[in-house]
Amino acid sequence: MRFFIELSYVGTNYHGWQVQPNANTVQAEINKALSIILNTKIEVVGAGRTDAGVHAKQMFAHFDCDEEFDFHTTIIKLNSFLPNDIAVHSFFNVKDDASSRFDAMSRIYNYNIVQKKSPFKKTAYFVHKPLDIIQMNLACQSLLGRQDFTSFSKANTQTFTNNCNVMSASCQWYDGELIFTIKADRFLRNMVRAIVGTLLDVGIGKIKAEQVRKIIAQNDRCMAGTSVPANALFLSKIEYPKDIFL
């Protein structure tokens, strides 16, 4: 039987999501905890691979298990066993061929920016220069639609394609933070952080908003802005078709 697990985590203490030799990862912690609690070897497959230091307000993974188990009791046991920076929220019965990765219709990321001293600076990026939010949002329009985002991708990622469909992208002030929100069907490695770095170049007047479209067209990572730090990036939401859930 196949199950989905919904969880969240603060990525500060982890070398990303995916299991790696000699590194502490979120996937490794989930595998270990589930295997102990369910008394069988469990290996989860995540909806994505967040990089080192990146957080997730909502992450899904799927796994197979031969036996039914009580969801409520298992969640309590898992959260007692897992580190304090990882929390399990829900389990779902899904179709046998459902994939947390390939069945995801969209993913939403947020990047948090502050412009004055903040006690939450550990999960936000401090930018002291004034930012032109109007121009940054104008530049966001160039990101929309299905395009080749090689200019914002880490090199040599061995992806089948660098085309992504960006459904929405915007910058908004919320409770003292400038939050960049982007929704797409898929994301390339380092893509959001490279986009934010480029938008900040627009915001401080280093480049003009219309240049973002040209940067995308050149398919050259060297043309885009510097990648911003991982500590302010959150995977916020993943959407799935309803018919994969039982």
Secondary structure, DSSP 4 states (H G I P E B T S, - for coil): -EEEEEEEE-GGGSS-SS--TTS--HHHHHHHHHHHHHTS----EES--PPTT-EEEEEEEEEE-SS---HHHHHHHHHHHS-TTEEEEEEEEE-TT--TTTT--EEEEEEEEESS--TTGGGSEE--S---HHHHHHHHGGG-EEEE-GGGS-SS---S--EEEEEEEEEEEETTEEEEEEEES---TTHHHHHHHHHHHHHTTSS-TTHHHHHHHHT-GGGS-PPPPGGGEEEEEEE--GGGB-
